[in-house]
Amino acid sequence: MGEAFDRLWAALADSYTLERELGAGGMATVYLARDVRHNRNVAIKVMHPELALRIGAQRFLKEIETTANLQHPNILPLFDSGQVGGTVFYVMPYVQGESLRHRLNRETQLPVDEALRIAGEIAAGLDYAHRHGVIHRDIKPDNVLFHDGRALVADFGIALARTHGEDRTRMTKSGVSLGTPEYMSPEQAAGHHTLDRRTDVYALGVVLYEMLTGEPPFTGATAQAVFARVMADEPRPLLLQRKTVPPHVDAAVARALEKLPADRWQGAAEFAEALSNAGASTWAQRRRALSGWRRSVLPWAASAALLLALGWAGLWRGRGTPSSAGPMRFSVELEAGVQPSFTPIVRLSPDGRQLFVTAMVDRREEVLRRRFDELRMEVIAGAGQGDQGTGNSRPFVSPDGQWIAYAKQGKATEGPRGGRTRGRPRGGRLGGRELGPERPDRLHARLQHRAVDRERRRGR
């Protein structure tokens, strides 16, 4: 097995018999061993010597005293710890079941009910640890094991024991950033020394997001790229990626992934309750929509465009017909991850039943439609600028409501709006023809004439 294995085998021979290496990571190596005294299989995690040197062996062993006392059905316990060969180790039960990482590698996405059950069991273990002053700080699929189908939170060996006295030195003060970039909260990625239970809530939100979509909300080629997205980007809403996710789950996860700890669920139990309670999503949905508008580039421009669209529709529908009715006012909330484009365009259909707006969805400019008898917006495929992001889609709706025209890459294109189309509307060229570059007012006039011609052919 190698000289290092032989030295470790000899040093632990009185208590444990090392059999083989189970795996290795950036912080430690895990070995399968036999507990000589209790005649049972165990897993021994040995920290890399250079990391133990930076953290300090005595500091690590002092921290592990607290975590060794955690006893909960959803926490993998610690049996033993100590120093060996210039580093430190701790001993855990050997769990023959697979990890959540192995399951995700095999299945990519889990059934919604199963993902929620696993998240609830992780939350139960975290809530217990938090109430006993322990913050895990490295919640990820690799550290969730399954025993008889039950989720176990593992690797509390690097957890931060939350203390209130100044005579205790904590591991974070060593300057070592412990954690995995994709699952680290913004404050953890920024290297803050003071971390609390809300950093674990964030990581649990990331794990649930990955169970439902197949990947974490923020990924990148390097740790620095991931950190940049964690600090600045908004996660793409779950509902835009998987329509079977209940709205209250989408809202609960969005709140767990808030940038500011004060805006998240304040504990794992509170998060778990929100996941199981469909009526608990109202506040989170409203908070997510408001925060998305505040972070947008020009929210006032979208509001102004909406008012202009409403005014235009009122004039169009009311020409020659006096009306004593006052203006109708309403608000339209964008989902998290959807932001107005740089020069947002808002259109209201002539019948007043649908709203169209240009917006950025996952860094792509799209044209979205909102039917007022439905709660959600939907993307009109092909109508936006995509990665171009020029803000010049400029959708126009025909007076009869059957067609939408939009500018794309310098050319005007028209396609069915979907008034008579079921399911997701698909933008397209009329008869495979592009209309060519043309002024928006002329384009709108052409749509109007086309609608009149259609009505005449129908004999109306």
C-alpha positions in Angstrom: 0.0 0.0 0.0 3.0 2.3 0.5 5.3 3.6 3.1 2.8 6.1 4.6 0.2 3.3 5.0 2.7 1.1 6.7 3.7 3.8 9.2 0.1 4.5 10.0 -0.7 0.8 10.3 2.1 0.4 12.8 1.2 3.5 14.8 -2.5 2.4 15.2 -1.9 -1.4 15.5 -2.7 -1.5 19.2 -6.3 -0.3 18.7 -7.0 -0.6 15.0 -6.0 -2.8 12.1 -5.9 -0.9 8.8 -7.2 -2.9 5.9 -7.3 -0.5 2.9 -7.8 3.0 1.7 -11.5 4.0 1.0 -10.8 7.4 -0.5 -8.9 10.6 -0.4 -9.8 14.3 -0.7 -8.2 17.7 -0.4 -8.2 17.5 3.4 -7.9 13.9 4.5 -7.6 10.3 3.6 -10.1 7.7 4.8 -9.2 4.1 5.6 -11.2 1.0 6.4 -10.0 -0.5 9.6 -11.0 -3.1 12.2 -11.6 -2.0 15.8 -9.6 -4.6 17.8 -11.3 -4.0 21.1 -14.9 -4.1 19.8 -14.4 -6.4 16.8 -16.2 -4.1 14.4 -15.4 -2.3 11.1 -14.7 1.4 11.4 -13.6 4.3 9.1 -10.6 6.3 10.1 -10.1 9.7 8.6 -6.6 11.0 8.8 -6.0 14.7 8.1 -3.2 15.6 5.7 -0.1 16.6 7.7 0.3 20.0 6.0 -3.3 20.9 6.9 -2.9 19.7 10.4 0.2 21.8 10.8 -1.6 24.9 9.7 -4.6 24.4 11.9 -2.8 22.9 14.9 -3.3 19.4 16.1 -4.2 20.4 19.7 -6.7 23.0 18.4 -8.3 20.4 16.2 -8.6 17.8 19.0 -10.1 20.4 21.3 -12.7 21.3 18.8 -13.6 17.7 18.2 -14.5 17.2 21.9 -17.8 18.9 21.3 -18.7 17.2 18.1 -17.9 13.8 19.6 -20.8 14.2 22.0 -23.5 14.6 19.3 -26.0 11.7 19.4 -28.8 11.9 16.8 -30.4 9.4 14.4 -29.3 11.6 11.4 -25.7 12.2 12.5 -22.9 9.8 12.0 -21.2 9.6 15.4 -17.5 9.9 16.2 -16.0 7.0 18.1 -12.4 8.2 18.8 -9.8 10.7 17.9 -6.1 11.3 18.4 -2.6 12.2 17.1 -0.5 10.0 14.9 2.6 10.6 12.8 2.5 14.4 13.0 -1.2 14.6 12.1 -4.6 13.9 13.6 -7.3 11.3 13.0 -10.8 10.5 14.1 -12.8 7.3 13.9 -16.3 6.9 12.6 -18.7 3.9 12.1 -18.1 2.2 8.7 -21.3 2.7 6.7 -21.7 0.2 3.8 -24.5 2.2 2.1 -23.7 4.7 -0.6 -23.3 8.4 -0.3 -25.7 11.0 -1.7 -22.9 11.9 -4.2 -22.8 8.4 -5.5 -26.6 8.4 -5.9 -26.6 11.7 -7.8 -23.8 10.5 -10.0 -26.0 7.5 -10.9 -29.4 9.2 -11.1 -28.5 12.9 -11.7 -31.9 14.1 -10.4 -34.0 12.6 -7.6 -37.8 12.3 -7.4 -39.2 15.4 -5.7 -40.7 13.6 -2.7 -37.4 11.7 -2.2 -35.3 14.8 -2.4 -37.6 16.5 0.2 -37.4 13.5 2.5 -33.6 13.5 2.4 -33.4 17.3 2.9 -35.7 17.0 5.9 -33.5 14.3 7.5 -30.4 16.4 6.9 -32.2 19.4 8.5 -33.1 17.3 11.5 -29.5 16.4 12.1 -28.3 19.9 11.6 -30.9 21.4 13.9 -29.7 19.0 16.7 -26.1 20.0 16.1 -26.9 23.7 16.0 -28.8 23.5 19.3 -25.7 21.9 20.8 -23.4 24.7 19.5 -21.9 22.9 16.5 -21.8 24.3 13.0 -20.9 21.8 10.3 -19.6 24.2 7.6 -19.1 21.5 4.9 -22.6 20.2 4.0 -22.4 18.6 0.6 -23.6 15.3 -1.1 -20.3 13.6 -0.3 -20.9 14.1 3.4 -24.4 12.6 3.4 -24.4 8.8 3.8 -27.3 6.3 3.7 -27.9 3.5 6.2 -31.0 1.4 5.6 -32.3 4.3 3.5 -31.9 6.9 6.3 -29.7 10.0 5.6 -26.7 10.4 8.0 -24.8 13.7 8.1 -21.1 12.7 8.3 -17.7 14.5 8.7 -18.5 16.6 11.7 -14.8 16.2 12.4 -14.0 19.6 10.8 -17.1 21.3 12.2 -16.7 24.5 14.1 -17.7 24.4 17.7 -19.5 27.7 18.3 -18.2 29.2 21.5 -18.9 32.4 23.3 -15.8 32.8 25.4 -12.7 34.5 24.2 -10.4 32.0 25.8 -11.2 29.4 23.1 -9.4 29.6 19.7 -11.4 28.6 16.7 -10.2 26.9 13.6 -11.2 29.7 11.3 -8.6 32.0 12.9 -5.9 29.9 11.3 -6.7 31.4 8.0 -7.6 28.1 6.5 -10.8 28.1 4.4 -12.5 24.8 5.1 -15.4 23.9 2.8 -16.3 23.1 -0.8 -16.7 26.1 -3.1 -20.0 25.1 -4.7 -21.6 24.7 -1.3 -20.1 27.5 0.6 -22.2 30.5 1.7 -21.3 34.0 0.5 -20.0 34.8 4.0 -17.9 31.6 4.1 -16.5 32.3 0.6 -15.6 35.8 1.7 -13.5 34.3 4.6 -15.6 35.7 7.5 -14.5 34.4 10.9 -18.0 34.4 12.4 -20.1 31.7 10.9 -23.4 30.5 12.4 -26.2 28.0 11.6 -27.3 30.1 8.7 -24.3 29.1 6.7 -25.4 25.4 7.0 -28.9 26.4 5.9 -27.4 27.9 2.8 -25.4 24.7 2.1 -28.5 22.6 2.6 -30.3 24.8 0.1 -27.6 24.1 -2.4 -27.8 20.3 -1.8 -31.5 20.3 -2.3 -31.2 22.5 -5.4 -28.7 19.9 -6.8 -31.0 17.0 -5.9 -33.8 18.6 -7.9 -31.9 20.0 -10.9 -28.8 17.8 -11.2 -26.2 20.5 -10.4 -25.5 23.2 -7.8 -26.9 26.7 -8.5 -23.3 28.1 -9.1 -20.5 26.3 -10.9 -17.3 27.3 -12.5 -14.0 26.1 -13.9 -12.1 27.3 -10.8 -12.8 28.0 -7.2 -12.4 31.7 -7.8 -15.0 31.6 -10.6 -17.4 29.8 -8.3 -16.9 32.3 -5.5 -17.5 35.2 -7.9 -20.9 33.7 -8.9 -21.8 32.9 -5.3 -21.2 36.5 -4.3 -22.8 38.2 -7.3 -25.3 36.0 -9.2 -28.8 35.0 -8.5 -29.7 31.3 -8.7 -32.0 30.3 -11.6 -35.5 29.5 -10.2 -36.2 25.8 -9.8 -39.6 26.2 -11.5 -37.8 27.3 -14.7 -35.9 24.1 -14.8 -38.3 21.5 -13.4 -42.0 22.2 -13.6 -42.9 19.4 -11.1 -41.2 21.3 -8.2 -44.0 22.7 -6.0 -44.0 26.5 -5.9 -43.6 26.5 -2.1 -40.4 24.4 -2.4 -39.1 26.8 -5.1 -39.7 29.7 -2.8 -38.3 28.0 0.3 -35.0 27.1 -1.5 -34.7 30.6 -2.9 -34.9 32.0 0.6 -32.3 29.5 1.8 -29.9 30.8 -0.9 -30.3 34.5 -0.1 -26.9 36.4 0.0 -27.5 37.9 3.4 -27.8 35.5 6.3 -30.5 37.7 7.8 -32.7 37.1 4.7 -32.4 33.3 5.0 -34.3 30.9 7.1 -32.8 31.4 10.5 -32.5 27.7 11.3 -32.6 24.2 9.7 -35.9 23.4 11.4 -37.5 26.5 10.0 -36.3 25.6 6.5 -37.6 22.0 6.8 -41.0 23.3 8.0 -41.2 25.6 5.0 -40.4 22.7 2.7 -43.3 20.7 4.1 -45.8 23.5 4.3 -47.3 24.7 1.0 -48.9 27.7 2.7 -45.5 29.0 4.0 -44.3 30.2 0.6 -46.1 33.5 0.3 -43.6 35.6 2.2 -40.6 34.0 0.4 -42.1 34.4 -3.0 -42.9 38.1 -2.3 -39.4 38.7 -0.8 -37.7 37.0 -3.8 -39.6 39.0 -6.4 -38.9 42.3 -4.6 -35.2 41.5 -4.2 -35.0 40.6 -7.9 -36.4 44.0 -8.8 -34.1 45.9 -6.5 -31.1 44.2 -8.0 -32.2 44.8 -11.6 -30.5 47.4 -13.8 -33.5 49.6 -14.6 -36.6 48.7 -12.6 -38.0 52.1 -13.1 -37.8 51.8 -16.8 -39.8 48.6 -16.8 -42.5 50.2 -14.7 -42.7 53.2 -17.0 -42.9 51.0 -20.0 -45.7 49.0 -18.4 -47.7 52.2 -17.7 -47.2 53.3 -21.3 -48.4 49.9 -22.6 -51.5 50.1 -20.4 -52.2 53.6 -21.6 -51.8 52.6 -25.3 -54.1 49.6 -24.8 -56.7 51.8 -23.2 -56.6 54.3 -26.1 -56.7 51.6 -28.7 -59.7 49.8 -27.1 -61.5 53.0 -26.3 -61.2 55.0 -29.5 -64.6 56.6 -30.3 -66.2 54.9 -27.2 -66.3 57.3 -24.2 -65.8 55.5 -20.9 -66.2 56.7 -17.4 -64.0 53.9 -15.9 -60.8 55.0 -14.3 -57.3 53.5 -15.0 -56.7 50.0 -13.8 -53.5 49.5 -11.8 -51.8 46.2 -11.0 -48.4 44.8 -10.4 -46.5 42.0 -12.1 -43.8 40.3 -10.1 -40.8 38.7 -11.9 -39.5 35.4 -10.5 -36.1 35.3 -8.9 -33.3 35.0 -11.5 -35.4 37.0 -14.0 -34.4 40.6 -14.4 -35.5 43.3 -16.8 -33.2 43.7 -19.8 -31.0 46.8 -20.1 -33.7 48.6 -22.2 -36.9 46.7 -21.1 -39.8 46.6 -23.5 -43.3 45.9 -22.2 -46.3 45.2 -24.4 -49.9 44.6 -23.5 -52.1 42.6 -26.0 -55.0 44.6 -27.4 -57.6 42.5 -25.6 -55.8 43.2 -22.3 -55.4 39.6 -21.4 -51.7 39.1 -21.9 -48.5 40.9 -21.1 -45.2 40.6 -22.9 -41.8 41.8 -21.5 -38.2 41.5 -22.5 -36.1 40.2 -19.6 -32.8 38.5 -18.8 -33.3 34.8 -17.9 -30.1 33.1 -16.8 -28.0 35.7 -18.6 -30.0 35.3 -21.8 -32.4 38.0 -23.1 -35.8 36.5 -23.7 -39.3 37.6 -24.4 -41.7 36.4 -21.7 -45.4 36.2 -21.8 -47.8 36.4 -18.8 -51.5 35.5 -19.2 -53.5 37.2 -16.6 -55.5 34.1 -15.8 -52.2 32.3 -14.9 -49.7 32.9 -12.1 -46.4 32.4 -14.0 -44.6 33.9 -16.9 -43.3 31.7 -19.7 -40.5 32.2 -22.2 -41.4 32.5 -25.9 -38.8 30.2 -27.5 -36.7 32.0 -30.1 -38.1 35.5 -29.7 -35.3 36.9 -27.6 -31.8 38.0 -28.4 -30.3 35.1 -26.4 -26.7 35.5 -25.5 -26.6 38.7 -27.6 -28.4 40.6 -24.8 -28.7 43.8 -26.8 -32.1 44.7 -25.4 -33.6 45.1 -28.9 -36.1 42.3 -29.2 -38.9 44.9 -29.2 -41.9 42.6 -29.4 -45.2 43.8 -31.1 -48.5 42.1 -30.9 -50.9 42.1 -33.8 -54.3 43.8 -33.2 -56.2 40.5 -33.6 -53.9 39.0 -31.0 -52.8 36.1 -33.3 -49.2 37.1 -34.1 -46.2 38.5 -32.4 -43.3 40.3 -34.2 -39.9 40.8 -32.8 -36.5 42.1 -33.9 -33.6 39.7 -33.8 -30.1 40.4 -34.9 -31.1 43.3 -37.1 -34.0 41.6 -38.8 -37.7 41.7 -38.0 -39.4 38.3 -37.6 -43.0 37.4 -37.0 -44.5 34.2 -35.7 -47.6 32.8 -34.1 -48.2 34.3 -30.7 -49.8 31.2 -29.3 -53.4 32.5 -28.8 -54.6 29.3 -30.4 -51.6 27.2 -29.6 -51.5 24.9 -26.7 -48.5 24.4 -24.5 -45.3 26.4 -24.9 -45.5 29.0 -27.7 -42.8 28.8 -30.3 -41.7 31.9 -32.2 -40.9 31.4 -35.9 -40.7 32.9 -39.3 -44.0 33.2 -41.2 -43.7 30.6 -44.0 -40.0 30.5 -43.4 -39.7 34.2 -44.5 -37.8 36.9 -42.6 -39.5 40.3 -42.8 -36.1 42.1 -43.0 -34.9 45.2 -41.1 -37.7 47.7 -40.7 -38.9 50.4 -38.5 -41.1 49.2 -35.5 -44.0 51.5 -36.5 -44.1 50.1 -40.1 -43.8 46.6 -38.7 -46.8 47.2 -36.4 -48.8 48.6 -39.3 -48.0 45.5 -41.4 -49.3 43.3 -38.6 -52.5 45.4 -38.4 -53.1 45.2 -42.2 -52.5 41.4 -42.1 -55.1 41.1 -39.3 -57.7 43.1 -41.3 -57.1 40.9 -44.4 -57.6 37.8 -42.3 -60.9 39.1 -40.9 -62.1 39.9 -44.4 -61.3 36.4 -45.7 -63.3 35.0 -42.8 -66.3 37.1 -44.0 -66.6 39.1 -40.8 
